[in-house]
């Protein structure tokens, strides 16, 4: 699927997978800011920031909502 041709629709509260450092992380969309999506991780380590600004191209919607 080419993202250039088909725009992925993202909404607040949607469960997503984010490609980050050759890993996929699961999170929930908390804000939409232009080309960026602010994601709160569902399981974060204590020393890590719990929200992450991801580019829309790195975000894939998953089944389910929170």
C-alpha positions as CSV (number, residue, x, y, z in Angstrom):
1,X,0.0,0.0,0.0
2,X,1.4,3.4,-1.0
3,X,0.8,6.1,1.5
4,X,1.2,8.8,-1.2
5,X,-1.9,7.5,-3.0
6,X,-4.0,6.5,0.0
7,X,-4.1,8.9,3.0
8,X,-4.3,7.1,6.3
9,X,-7.0,8.6,8.6
10,X,-5.9,9.0,12.2
11,X,-8.1,10.1,15.1
12,X,-7.7,10.8,18.8
13,X,-7.8,7.7,20.9
14,X,-6.9,5.4,18.1
15,X,-4.5,2.6,18.8
16,X,-1.4,2.7,16.5
17,X,1.9,1.1,15.8
18,X,4.9,3.5,15.4
19,X,8.1,2.6,13.6
20,X,10.9,3.9,15.8
21,X,14.6,2.9,15.7
22,X,13.9,-0.3,13.7
23,X,11.2,-1.4,16.2
24,X,7.5,-1.0,16.3
25,X,6.0,0.4,19.4
26,X,2.3,0.4,20.4
27,X,0.6,3.6,21.5
28,X,-2.5,5.7,21.5
29,X,-3.0,9.0,19.5
30,X,-3.3,11.9,22.0
31,X,-2.9,14.9,19.6
32,X,-2.7,15.6,15.9
33,X,-0.3,18.4,14.9
34,X,-0.1,18.8,11.1
35,X,2.2,16.1,9.7
36,X,2.9,14.8,13.2
37,X,1.0,12.6,15.5
38,X,1.6,12.7,19.3
39,X,1.5,9.2,20.7
40,X,1.4,8.1,24.3
41,X,3.1,4.7,24.8
42,X,0.9,2.0,26.3
43,X,3.9,0.5,28.1
44,X,6.9,2.7,28.8
45,X,10.1,2.3,30.8
46,X,10.4,4.6,33.8
47,X,13.3,6.7,32.3
48,X,11.6,7.2,28.9
49,X,9.3,10.0,27.8
50,X,5.8,8.7,27.6
51,X,4.7,10.9,24.7
52,X,6.4,10.9,21.3
53,X,5.9,13.0,18.2
54,X,5.8,10.7,15.2
55,X,5.6,11.6,11.6
56,X,2.4,10.4,10.0
57,X,4.4,8.1,7.6
58,X,5.7,6.2,10.6
59,X,2.3,5.6,12.1
60,X,0.0,2.6,11.3
61,X,-3.5,2.3,12.7
62,X,-4.3,-0.9,14.6
63,X,-7.7,-2.4,15.3
64,X,-9.2,-1.1,18.5
65,X,-9.7,2.1,20.4
66,X,-8.9,3.2,24.0
